Each structure stands twice: as structure tokens, then as C-alpha cells.
């Protein structure tokens, strides 16, 4: 059984709160009030929490007892001090043994406005000792500083309720430790790691006016967009969703309509007229619009052009055009390498306007043979669609024809093709928060080899992701090199600020993939010694938007950084720079709170999906795996067509993010178990 803290009450903190809920009584005995260290914006008041039938409540007899009627609590405080607290206390006395339980209230150490109202909840997500966290903050609502002495001398329910009204939030913490003093120390350490960012900012006059953002394309469903909508709400922003008629966000009585102010029916096809249609929609809206946001590659140039016409904050439309065309970004890379004397890169790849240009390019080489294998891909595209590795001229000609035809009839017509060397080195995804050319935050993720890397000669081999691991295992010097090289690539496109998802490979890396000796699972290892040539970064693409939804969730969980929130603020211009800088700060030291594995679940057979929630049902049936899963997403819902493993359309069935505090080995074992055991039902099965 957990022991009660035995220290005598701090002078002025000699009071205990008695609460009754659902036939049970709990005592909250004051322990200490202390100002947090470092850059944290709060001071805290701690309570030992016990049920009155617990022997540990003997210590409460030495303090003043304040009986608080839970009916007098404000809604913001009621759930924490009733349902959440009593659930934790009941859980603390279950069959697995007693646990110490405490309540910590957080108060503002200085006056200001919260960068976002849910900062406590999302930064504490994943803590191993936090049972519940509740924020009492309201979006864009300033708070006034108080001091720990305000907790002294509380004698009546009225003075206690007044104290509660000044709190920013509360945490119920629990752990199987010997006493509450140890638990308070553990929580203090955890908060230092998680809340060392200036989340209370000086109140600015412009914050009194709520800003409105048009969101172009509201995404496929709430499962693939909830983090975006939640961020907008916590930031105090008003959203107007513009999308095709019949979109799930259109009904005013829909289950998620509260996330937006209005829905504007709009033809969002990525054709030449999209910018004009956005301008007309914004001008027709009856309220002031302060920014326009889109995270769809094909629509980004049009959104930027619309913002330029409307006089709204944006990066140059031309920069989005360059980033959205892999041919233009490849030419920029070749020119940059040639400018510093690295002519080799200028000869190993080329860009075609259409398939018919290939023979002319081959003729111009004057007999110089191509070095195979090569990669062929369309100049526009996503999800590694139509990306193939070719081994000879015959395969090259066929792949160029397919790639050129892939988007020739799409609204944003493009017949261009990129041919580039196959770089046999570790692939990485790097996600950037860039402000005025400065990297505020970047996370580098290992993108594990796919069938296109591992399987030779198979027509089904492709470059769809298999597994992504956070953080990367690349040597530190290579990580630094990759970040700086990709920052320059982003700059070459013409950007100064934004959220960017870059994909690249490391040439001449000290890192290499091979099975681990301890479990036989493929992993990235680092050679001892050094390679003959210096490592370099080979850019695949710059995407001028946040990474895919599953990767945005992973960054929030691992580092506490929300790319969607920052992208929304960037759309409002320099007036939001302070909030951007604050929210771009990761957990203390930039260290992720655990190792994450993003397992991509590919289709194993084709048909029509019969499972309502294929990934959710799988996890329910495998509780041994579910306890290690921090997020999952089902892509193929019931009634949707599931493409088979040999299909050229690269759609996965879903994603699972597994987490391990033990390290990479354990994380890889969990991810492999998920991929090996996952299954789904088709309608005809």
C-alpha cells in the first residue's frame, strides 16, 4: 500500500478539502505551493488525494477540513474534481495494488494570454504518471498573475472557490510509488520536460479581435483532420470551410459543425480557375477574412495567388509552383550543384516536358551510357504514385510513357517526367518549421526500405512506405547536414517561412540497413569508422505543407509540436510570430518522449472492405498490442474498394503508431507484430 507523505503541513497550507461524489468521500490534503523553474509560466499547488476509508487519511486530522459541495463547482472544475479524481482513486485501489494519487493545480506566475488554450492537455499527452489533465484556459483570454501566498489561509468553501477560479488547469497524477512526496517530485520533473516553453505571452491589442480563416478543402473525414480543427479552436480562430457541395462539413446540424462558423460550397478542382473562385468566395463572405489555408499540394499555388489578389499574408505563389513540380525542383538542385563545381549531378538525371523528348535526350548524350538503376516519376504526384525503379532502356522508355500520361488529363495538367539516379542510401522525411529563413524546429524520421528497394525484378515492387521510425538513427553529423541541405533546397524554391515536408536520401551515409543481431528485424545501423566520400543529401521533393496526418500526430506525440497550429498562425502574418515561436518549441532538449514506429498497413487482397473500422477492430482483438498503440487511423472504410497488393494505386488500409520507452529495438518488434498480425474482412468473406 502506498504510504502517506509524513511531513508536517507548510505554514498557511494547513487545510484539507473534503469532496463527496457518487457515495464516496475523498480528502485533498495540501502539500506544497511552489513556483516552477526555468521558462515555465506557472506556480503549482499540490494535494495528496485519498479516499476517507484509507488509513492514509489519518494525517488529515492535523489540518483544517473544508467541506466543498461539488454542486458549487464551475463546469470547468467539476469534471476534474469529481469524475476524473474519483476514477483515479478507485483505480488506485484495484487488485494490482495501491497507488499514490495527487492533484496539482496550476496558476499563472505572470500575466498574459495563452498561446493556445489546450497547451496543458496536448503537452502532457503520453505522460506515464498523468491520469488526467484539464485546462481551465479559454482561447485568447488573458490571465492575471497570482502568487503561492494566495493559497495560504484558505478556511471556507467561498475562499477555496475563489482560489480555484484563478487556476489555469489541474492534473491528477498517479503512480505505484511509496509515497506522495516521490510522486510530486516525479510530476515536477515531467512538467519541467514538457512545459518549458513560454505558453503565456504578453497580451497584444490585436488578440482582442478574433481572426477568421478560410480553409480550402476540409479533408476526407474527421478522423483525418481532427487535430487541425482542434488546433484552430484552441488558438481562438474562426474557421470557414470551403469545399465541394455535399462535403461532410456542410450540414449545419452535423456532428462536427461546431468546429466551423460556416460552410461555403466551392468547386475546389485544382484547375486554372481555382484562384479566381477562391477570391470570389472570400469577397462574397459577409465577415472579414484574415487568411486562407490549404494543405493540398495541387491547390497550393492557386491559394497563394488568391491571397496575393486579396492582400492576405502568403508566401510567393511562384514558390509553390516550383515546389509542386518535381521537375522544377530537380533543375534547381542541378543548377545549384553545378554552380559550386559539382557537375556530376548535372549529368546523372534529367527532366522531360513529355515522353516524346526522351529519345532526343538520349541522342544528346553522344553515346555516354546511362548508369542504371534509375528512378522515373511524374513531375506532379503524391504517395509515391507511379514512381518506379528501372534497370535498362526498355524499362526506362515504358516508365517514362506511364509517368507522362499519369496527369495529362487532370485539372492541373502536367505531362512532365523526372528521371534521376537511384540513391542506395537511407531515406528520411524531414519536417520543418521555418520562419524568416530560420529553422525553429525540424524532426527527421527514418523511412524504412520499401519493396522497390528490396525486391528486384518484380512488377509489383513500389515505393509505398512500410515503416517510419521517430527519431532517426542517422549519425548526428549526418542529421545536421541533412537539415541544412534541405533548408537550402526550401530557400531555392523561393520560401522564407512555412511548414515543409521534405523527402530525401543520404548518399555515402555511414548508416545502412541490415537485420539486427538480437531479433533479426531490419534496422538502420551505423558503421564504425568513416566512408570514403563525405555524406550528402539528395532531395526527392519539397512539399510546402505539413506532412500527412499520421506524421503530424506523431510529431505532436513525440515532440509536443503541432504543425497544423503553426500553419494556421502563419496564414495570419507577422503579428502571430510570437505564438509561432512559442509553439514551435519541442519538449526540453528536443528529445522525443518515446520512440515511435508508424506502421503502414498494406492491402493483402482486393475487394470491398467489409470491416466498419478495420484497424480499430484489429486492436480490440489484440489487447497485447493495443496497450502499446498511441494512435491509429483507418483509411479504407466499410464499402470502399480495397486495391490488391499488385495494384498500381498505392493505397494502404490504415496506420498504427506504436510507442516504446525502452528504445528502438522494442519499438521495431511492436511494429513488426502489428504488420504481421493485421488482417481485415472483405464483404464477400
N, C-alpha and C positions, 0 to 999 in steps of 0.2 A: 504494500500500500504506500502511496506517495506521502511523504512527510510534510507537515505544515512548516512554513517559514517560522523560525523561533525568535527572530529579532523583535525587540520591543518597538512599539509604534513610534514613528517620527513625530516630534512635537508639532502639533497642528493637524496631523493626519491620524488622529486617534478616533476615527469613526468607521462604522460598518454599515453597509446598505443591506436591508432585508427585502427580498422580492418573492412574491408568490405567483405561480403560473401553473395551470393545469394540475392543481392538487399538490404541487411540490413547492418547497421553500428553499431559496438559495441565499447565502450570505456573501457579500463582496466586501472584504476587509482591505482597507487602504494599506499600501505597502510603501510607496515612494513616489515623489514627484521630481522629475529631473529634466533639464534642458538637453536636447540631443546635440551631439558633437558634429564637427565638420560643417558641411554645407546644408545639412538638413534644416527644414523650416519649422520644426515643431518642438514642443516640450511634451512630456508624457506623464500620465497619472496611472499608476498600476494598482490592481486589486488582486488579491487571492480569491478565487471563486470556489465555493464548496456547497454541497447540499447540507441542510441542517442536521440530517441524521448521520453525518460523517463525523467521526471522532476528531477530525482536524479542526472542527469549528470551536473547539474549546478555547482557542486563542481569541475568538471574537468577544468573549466575555469581558475582556480587559478594555474594550473600546465602546464608544457611544453607538447605539443602534438606531438607525434611521429607517423607519418602515415606509417604503415607497410603493404607492398604488400604481400598478402598471397601466391603469386606465388614464393616468395623468401624463403619460409619456407622449411626446410628439411621435408622429408616424416614423420619422427618420431614425429615432432611437428605439422605438418599441420592438421592432423585429430583432434587433441585435440583443436587447436585454431580456427578451422572452424566448422566442423560438430558438434562436441561434445559441444563446447561452445555455439554456436548459438541455438542448440536444447534446451539446458538448459535455455537460456534466453527466448526463445519462450514459454517454459513450465512454466517459472516463471511468465508469464503474462496471464495464461489461466483463464478460467471462475471461478476457485475455489479461486482466489485471488492471489495477488502478493507475490513473494518470494524473499528473498535476495539471490544473487548469487555472488560467489567469485571464483577466480583462485589462487591456491597455486602452485608455482614451488619449487621443492626440489633440493638442491645442496649438494654435498659431503662436510661434515665438516672435514673429514680426508681422506687421500688417501688410496686406497685399491681395492680389487676385490670383486664384489658382490657374495654372497653365491649362489644366483641364480638370473637370470636377471628379473624375473617377481615378485620379492618379494613384490613390492608395490601393484601390482594388486591382488595377492591372499590374502595378509594380510588385504586389505581393502574391500574385498568382503563381502557384507552384511551390510556395514555401512549405517545407516539411513539418513545420510546427504551427502554422496558422490554420486554425479550424474555420474561422470566419473573419472576413474583414468587411466593414461597412463604411462608406464615405457619407458624411453629412453635408458635404460641399455642394453648392449649386453653381451651374455654369456662369462664368463671368460675374459672379457675386463676390465682392470684396469681403475679407475677414479682418477683424481687428485683433491686434496682439493682446495676449494676456500673459500672466506670469504664474509660476508654480505656487506663489503665495495665495492665489485666488482659490486654491483647493484647501487651504487651511481653515479650520474653524467651521466647517460645514456641520450644522446642527439640526436643520429642519428639511422636510421634503422640498419646500419652496426654494431654499438656497441651493439645494442639490440640483433641482430642475434648472435653475438659472445657470449653474456651472455647466450642465450638460448642453445648454443652448449655445455655449461658446466653443464647443468641441468641433473639430474638423472631421473626426471619424473615430471608429473603435475597432479593436482587434480582440477576438477570442483566440488565445493560444493554448496549445495542449501538447504534452509530451510525457513519455514514460521516464521521467527523471525523479530523483529522490526528493526534491523539494521545489517550491515555487521560486525561491531565490535563484536557483540554477536556471529555471525556465525564463525568468526575466532577463538574465544575462544572455541567454541564447537569443531571445527576441531582439534585444538591443543590438547584438551583433548582426542579426539578419536585417534589421531596418537600416543599419549603417551601410550595409552592402546594397540594399535596394533603393533607398530614398536619398542617397547622396546626390541630389540634383536640386536646383533652385525652383521648386514647383510652386512657390508663392512669389509672384513677380510684382514689381511696383505697379500700382493701378494707373492705367493710362486713360486720358479722356476719351479716346476713340473706342475703348472697350465698352463704353456705356451703350453704344449703338450695335445692335445685333446684326451681324453680316449675313448676306444671303448668297448662296452658291447654286448655280445650275449644274446638275450632274448629268452629263450626256452618256446614255446607256446605263441603265440601272442594274445590270448584271442578270444572270440566269435565274437566280433564286436567292432567298435569304441566307441559305447555307453557304453560298459562295460570296457573300457581301456583308454579313452582319458586322464584322469588325469595322468596316468603312462607315456604316450608318451609326454605329455606337460611338465612333470617334467624333463624328460631326455633332452629335447630341452633347457629348461631354465637353466639346470645345465651345459650345454655345452658338453653333452655326445653324442657320435655317437652310434646309435642302429643298430644291425643286428638281424633281426627276423628270428628264426628257427622254422619251423612248417611244418605240412604235406602239400604235394603238393595240390594246389587248394585253399589254405588259402586266405582270402580276402586281406591280405597284400602282396601277391605275385606279382600282376601286377605292373610293373614299372610306368605305366601311371594311376594307381588307384588314387582315390581322397585323400587317406591318405598316399601315398607313400613317401611324403616329410618328414614324421616322422622317416623314417629309411634309412640307407645307402644302404642296400641290403636285399634280402630275400633269405634264404638258405633252400631248401626243405630238410626235415628231418623226418624220422619216429620217432615220439615222444611217441610211446606206452611205458607205464611205466613198461617194462619187464626188464629182467636181462641184456640185451644188450644195454640199453639206454646210460649208461655211456660211453661205447666204441664208440657209434655212435656220441655222443657229442664231444668226444676227437678228433675223425677223422674229424669232420666238422670244428672245431676250427683250427686244424693244417692245413687243406686244404685251409683255408681262406687266401687270398693274403696279408692282412694287419694284423698288430699286434692287438691281442685281450687282453684286460686288466682285464676282468671279465665276469662271466656268472651268469645270474639271472633267477630264475623261481619262480612262486608263486603258483604252483600246488602241493598239498600235496603229491600225489602219485609219483611225479617225483623228489622231493627234495633230497632224498638220492643219486639218480643217478647223479644229477647235482653236488652235493658235492664231490662225488667220482671222477667225471670228473675233477673238479677243483684241487683236490689233485694230480691227474696224471699230469695235465698241469702246476702245480706250481702256480696256481692263488689263490687269497685270498678266504677263506671259513671257516666256522665252520666245526667241525669234521663230517664226513659222518655218523659215528655211532650215533651221537646225533640226526640227522634227522631220523635215523632208529627207535630210541626209541620214539621220539615224534610222528612219523607217525603210531605207533602201540599202540592203547589204552590199550592193554593187558600189554605191557611193562611199560607204564607209570603208570598203576594201580599197578603193582607189586612194582615199585619203591616207590610209595606212601605208600603202605602197609609196606614195609621194613623200610621206614623212620619213620613211626609211631611206629612200633614195637621197633625200636632202642632207642626210648625215653620212652618206657614203656607203650605205648598206644596199648595194644594187641587187644583191641576190634575191631579196624579197620581190623585187620588181619583175623577175623572170619566172617565178615559180607558180604564179597564179594570174588569172585574167578575168575580165568581166565582159560578158556578151550582151548586146542590146536585144538580140533574139537568136534563135537556134541557128539560123542560116549564116551567122557570122563565124561559126566555129571553123569551117574549112579555111576561111581567109586567115584566121589567127594561126592555124597550124602551118599554113604555107609561109607566113611571115617569119616563122621560127627558123627557116632556112636549114632544115634538116636536124636541128637540135631536138633531141628526143625529150618527150615529157617524162618526168620522174613519177612513176605510179607507186602506191595508190594516190588517187586524188579524191577530193570531195566536190560534189556537184549539188547546188541548191538554188532555188529561186531567189531573186533579189528581194522579194517580199514573202513573208510567211511566218509561221509560228508553230510551236510544238514539234519542231524538227520535221515538219511535214515535207515530204518529197526530197529530203536530204539523203544522199546515197554515197557510198564509197565505191569507186570504180577502179579496175585493175588493168584495163587495156583500152585501146582506141575504140573498139566496138562497144564496150560498156559505156565509154565516155559519150559517144555520139547518141546512144539511146537515152542516157540520163539527161543530157542537155535538151533533147526534144521534149522529154516529160516535164522537166523543170520549167522550160519556156512556156509550155502550154498550161501550166498549173493555174495561173491567174490571168490568162489572156482575155477571159470573158467576165471577170469580176468587176464590180463597180469601180474599184481603183485598179484599172487595167495595168498590167506590168508583165512584159514578156522577157525581162532581163534574167540573166543566169550568172552566178558566181562559180568559178572553178578555182579551187585553192588546194594547197598541199594538205595531205592527211598528216596531222601532227600527232605523233605517237608519244604523247606526254599526258600527265594528269590534267583532267578538265575541272575547271572551277566555275562557280557562279559567284559574282561579286556584286553586292547591292550597296549603293552609295546614297548618302545624304550630302548634297553639295550645296553650299551657299556662297555666292560671290566667288566661286573658284576654290573655296576651302572645303576640304573633306571633314565634315562634322562627325560622320560615323560611316563605317563600312564593315560589313560582315562577309567573310569569304567561306564558301561552302564547298565541300568536295562533291563533285558529280561523278558517281562511280561509272565504270565502263558499262556500255550497253552492248546489245547483240552486234551492232555494227563494228564495235571494237574487237569483240571476242570471237565472232563466228565468221569464218572465211568462206566465200562462195555460195552462201545461202541467199536466195532471193527474198526471204522473209527478214533478213538482218536489217535493222534500222537503228536510228539514234534516239529513240524514245527513252527517257530517263528510267532508271531502275531503282536507284537508291541515292539519296543525298544525305550527307553527314555534316552536322554542325557541332563544333567548328572544324575547319580544315586541319589536316595533319601535315600540310606542307611545312618545310623548314621556315623559320621566322624570316630569314633574309629573302626568301622567295615570295612570301606573303607581302612584304614591304615593296618589293619590285613590282609585283602584280598590281597592287593598289595604285602606285604612282603611274605605271604604264597605262592603266585603264583610265585614270584621271586625265591623262593627256589625250587619250582617244576621245573621251567625252568632250573635252575642250575643242578638239579638232572638228567635231560636229557643229560647234558653234554655241554650246551651252555654258552658262555661268552658274546656274542654280537648278536644282531639281532632285527628284528621286530617280535613280537609274539602276536597271538590272542588266548587268553585263555578263557575257559568257565568253570564256577564253580557255586556252590550253597553255601549259608551261613547257616550252622547249628546253631540252638539255637539263631537265629537272633532276635534282637528287632524289626526288620522290618517284616511286614506281609501285605498280600494283602486282601483288602476288599473294597466294594464300598464307594466312597466319599459321605459325607452327603450333600454336596452342589449341586452335579449334578448326583449322582448315578453311576458314572463311576468307574470301578475297578482301584485302585491305591495302591501304596506302602505306608503304614503308619508306624509310629514308636511308639512303646509302651512307655508309661511313666514308669519309674522305670527300673528295670533290670530283666533279665531272670535268671532262676535257675542255668544253666550251662553257661560257657563262650562261646561266639560265636567262630566258627571255620570254616575254608574254606574247602569244599570238591571239589577237582578237577574233572572235567569231561574230559577235554582234553587240550593239548598244541598243537597249530598249529604254526609251525615255519615259519610263513609268515604273511604278512599284513592281516587284516580282509577282508571280502568280499567288493566288490567295493562300495556298498551303504554305508557301515560303514566307508570306507576311505574318501568318500565325506563328510560324517557327521563330522568326526574329523577335516577335513580341514575347514569346515564352522564354527564349534563351537569353535575350539581352535586355528586355524591357523597352524596346524601341518600336514604335508603331509607325510604319511607313505611310499608312493611309492618313493618319492625323497630320503628319508633316506635309504630305502632298496637298491636303486641303488648305493648310495655312499658307503654303507657297502661292496658292492661287489668289491670295488677298494682298500680296505685295509686301514691301519692306516694313510696313507697320507691324507685321507679325514676326519679325526676325527674332525678338527676344523669346517668344514662345517656341519658335523653331529650334533655337539653340538649346533651350532647356530640355525639350522633349527628345532631342537627338542624343542626349547623354545616356549611355548604357549603364548597366549595373557597375558598381565600383570596380575600377581597374579594367573595365572592358571584358571581364571574364563571364562567360555564359554560366547560368546556374546549374546546368547539367548538359550532358552530351545528348544530342537529338539525332534520331535517324528517321528520315522521311521515306517511308516505303511506298513505292508506286506499285499499284496492284493491276497488272495487265490482264486482258481477257485471255481465257484459256480455250474458249469455244464461242461460236457465234450463235445468234438467235435473238429473241426478245426477252428482256430482263423480266423475271418473274418475282424477284425479291422486292419488297417495299423499300427496304434500306439494307442493301447487301452488306455493307461494311459494318453497320450497327448490329445487324443480326449475327454476323460472324463473331463480333466481340462479345455479345451476350452469351454465345455458345462456348466461348473460350475465356472464362474469367481469369485464368492464369496469365493470359496475355493482356487482358483488358486493364489490369491493375497497373501496367506499365505504359498505357496509352494516354497521352495528354491531349490528343485531338485526332479526329478522323473526319473524312469527307467522302460522301458517296457521290460519284459523278453520274453513273448510269442508274436512273431511277426506273421503277416498275413501268413497263410498257415501252421503254426506249430500246432501240436497236443496239445490240452489242456486236461490234465488229470482231471477227475472229483474229487469232494471232497472226495470220498470214495477210491480213488486210493492209492496204496502203494507207488507210486512215488511222492515225495514231491516237486512239482514244483509250484511256485507262478506265477501269471500273471504279477506282477510288484511291484514296490515300490514307495512310495511317502514320501518325507521328508517335514514335516510341521514345521514352526518356530513360536515361540511366545516370545515377550519381556515382556509379562505380567506374565509369570510363567507357572508352570506345569499344573494347572487347565485348563487354556485356551488352552494349547498345547494338552492335552488329549481330549478336546472337538473337536478340529480340526481333530485330528487323527481319532476319532470315526466317525465323519461326513464323512470323506473320505472313511473309510471302509464300512459304511452303504450304502453310495450312489453310490459307484463304480459299474460299470457294463461294459460288453463288448459284442461284436457281434460275433456269430459263422457263418460260411459260409452258413449253411442251415437255417439261421434265416432271 
